[in-house]
Amino acid sequence: MALNRDFYKAVEDVIGPENISDDPVVTESYAFPIRAATAPPKDVYQPRYEAVTLPASTKEVQAVVKLCNKYGVQFKAASTGWLYSDPTYPGCIRIDLRRMNRILEINEKNMYAVVQPYVIYAQLQAELMKRGMNCNVTAAGANCSALPLAAHVNLGHLSQSGSYGERNQLALEWVTGDGEIVRMGSLGSNDEWFCGDGPGPSLRGIIRGNTVPLGGLGVFTAAAQKLYHWPGPATFGVEGVCPKYSPKEIPPNFLIKYLSFKDVDMMIDAVKRIGESEIAFELMGFNTAMMASNVSTDNEEDMAYAKKWGEQVQGPGFMILIAGTSSRDFDHKKKVLDIIIKETDAWSLEDVEEPELAAGYIWRYIRETGAIRETSRATGWGGGTVGGTDVFPLMTRYITYTVDLKQELIDNGAVLDDALYPFVQSIEHGHTGHGEILIRYAPTSVEQIESIQGFLNEAANKRAIEGRFGVPQHVWSDELHDMYGPETLNYHTLLRKVKKTFDPNAASESTNYITAKDVEV
């Protein structure tokens, strides 16, 4: 549909003619490339945006949002952007935040950083390491936005010791769906960023809980996040080619292992002990196929490593990285880990500890440069984050609960056999967790693609509900909220009231979040 020219001219007047375009060559470059040739027929594919805008400040974002409300145009804001950032229906413009790309503050004394949406984690982490600090990096990769509101759950490899978005987000600046500027937490009272709550009742739970609104509740233009001590070097001497980066040496007081166990119960026991002792810098429940993908430069090497290492483990396992703050601290953590290994009969995959591979793994898992290989090779669905000290076993049993369904896909050739072991991540030393169903796609027909989609719905939704495993992190859209809401204290009705209150004209496109439907406030 053609945009109202008065609207287009009004946006031009705000941000400049060079910062708005409805040229199809430009808008097509923003479209997510799902096409009928690669997926079963659907009624709706992600359409092109009607125009793309490039505001450079919060005031410019606010002006564009208010014009969208005035002229009845929907908008979708995004920074680095993944597929669920895109609109589902036509008639929407893109607010591309790439011109808002500054680190606004690194507060070393109070250990927080303030960023605009287009600051990426690689940029922020590099600056922090120079100062002896670090941050949680989203598992999507260091090339993604470092804004804690842009990264959905904001889980990452560092979440064992560095938590995740819900915990790390402090004060923020928010342009609501109707164009009001909200400065939350301490920012609203004294212009400082150190706290995300108050004064008075906190709004933090309105704009995020376990997950975020996926661009469906306005635009987040700046936010602060917690920082953590970094015991490693200020810079890494990195060589090699992506993804096989090879630092020149393992940093002092760092250690990485891949441990496997005879069964899931022994693995859970080991994870709980490691969490109780708080010795792990990172703990990720990768399988050997994921370890292979993070060191391979081509598919043949990938398959060779996966086959070799798959024959050298006894069952499910995880990667653990230890970082000592001193030589005494490092020795203590190693001794505790050795005791846990002995008492849980764990096997160590020796290849991973070979110095060149080990140094590369340490760099990739701290900077998360290997994340795209994990995503492309073994796509994760399902899981979820649920509170409780037993959450690692809860998530493990949820993923294990789907094994028979995955085996059916392996048998019909729709996915490759990368082992049935679950991927489960420990967060905050076991106080919370995350699990994913890992499948490596290999369909050769539309029927096989449809069988995969049926598996995802059955495994990730129906079984999550019937097994009472909580609301997974992939629950976005009216359809899924309406599926889970009645099973979970009807939270979806409250979510719709939030949407209606802060975006009464539905200007912020939210089919990937939730719509207000007929809600009245």
Secondary structure as GFF3:
##gff-version 3
##sequence-region A 1 521
A	DSSP	alpha_helix	5	15	.	.	.	ID=ss1
A	DSSP	three_ten_helix	17	19	.	.	.	ID=ss2
A	DSSP	beta_strand	20	21	.	.	.	ID=ss3
A	DSSP	alpha_helix	24	29	.	.	.	ID=ss4
A	DSSP	beta_strand	51	53	.	.	.	ID=ss5
A	DSSP	alpha_helix	58	71	.	.	.	ID=ss6
A	DSSP	beta_strand	74	78	.	.	.	ID=ss7
A	DSSP	three_ten_helix	83	85	.	.	.	ID=ss8
A	DSSP	beta_strand	92	96	.	.	.	ID=ss9
A	DSSP	beta_strand	103	107	.	.	.	ID=ss10
A	DSSP	beta_strand	112	115	.	.	.	ID=ss11
A	DSSP	alpha_helix	121	130	.	.	.	ID=ss12
A	DSSP	beta_strand	133	134	.	.	.	ID=ss13
A	DSSP	alpha_helix	159	162	.	.	.	ID=ss14
A	DSSP	alpha_helix	165	168	.	.	.	ID=ss15
A	DSSP	beta_strand	169	175	.	.	.	ID=ss16
A	DSSP	beta_strand	181	184	.	.	.	ID=ss17
A	DSSP	alpha_helix	187	190	.	.	.	ID=ss18
A	DSSP	alpha_helix	204	207	.	.	.	ID=ss19
A	DSSP	beta_strand	219	226	.	.	.	ID=ss20
A	DSSP	beta_strand	228	229	.	.	.	ID=ss21
A	DSSP	beta_strand	238	241	.	.	.	ID=ss22
A	DSSP	beta_strand	244	247	.	.	.	ID=ss23
A	DSSP	beta_strand	254	260	.	.	.	ID=ss24
A	DSSP	alpha_helix	264	277	.	.	.	ID=ss25
A	DSSP	beta_strand	282	284	.	.	.	ID=ss26
A	DSSP	alpha_helix	288	293	.	.	.	ID=ss27
A	DSSP	alpha_helix	299	310	.	.	.	ID=ss28
A	DSSP	beta_strand	317	323	.	.	.	ID=ss29
A	DSSP	alpha_helix	327	343	.	.	.	ID=ss30
A	DSSP	beta_strand	347	348	.	.	.	ID=ss31
A	DSSP	alpha_helix	350	353	.	.	.	ID=ss32
A	DSSP	alpha_helix	355	367	.	.	.	ID=ss33
A	DSSP	alpha_helix	371	377	.	.	.	ID=ss34
A	DSSP	beta_strand	379	381	.	.	.	ID=ss35
A	DSSP	alpha_helix	391	400	.	.	.	ID=ss36
A	DSSP	alpha_helix	403	411	.	.	.	ID=ss37
A	DSSP	beta_strand	415	416	.	.	.	ID=ss38
A	DSSP	beta_strand	423	427	.	.	.	ID=ss39
A	DSSP	three_ten_helix	428	430	.	.	.	ID=ss40
A	DSSP	beta_strand	432	441	.	.	.	ID=ss41
A	DSSP	alpha_helix	446	457	.	.	.	ID=ss42
A	DSSP	pi_helix	458	462	.	.	.	ID=ss43
A	DSSP	alpha_helix	463	466	.	.	.	ID=ss44
A	DSSP	alpha_helix	478	484	.	.	.	ID=ss45
A	DSSP	three_ten_helix	485	487	.	.	.	ID=ss46
A	DSSP	alpha_helix	491	502	.	.	.	ID=ss47
###
